[in-house]
Amino acid sequence: MPGFAADDPVYLTRPEHLDGLFNALMEVASEVWVMRDRCTVLEHLLAERGSVTAADLDEFQPDGDLAARLAADRRAFLGRIVEAAASGGPR
């Protein structure tokens, strides 16, 4: 990787590398959330309709109980990530 020397294996002791690692973590978490959200919507639509197309998933706008559930799940998911990052991870 550019900027990393083979004779300098301890990368995470530098603040700029920790910032980069946190940014990468947030990007991965964002993608994971999108997949979880889409899976929840898929399950909902399958239970409701019996079949689903990709367009159905793309166009669906959750409301009511489903929207509230997704919002609560998203807050909990993000809270766990931020808490782990702030505390230095699991102990």
Secondary structure as GFF3:
##gff-version 3
##sequence-region A 1 91
A	DSSP	alpha_helix	15	49	.	.	.	ID=ss1
A	DSSP	alpha_helix	54	59	.	.	.	ID=ss2
A	DSSP	alpha_helix	64	87	.	.	.	ID=ss3
###
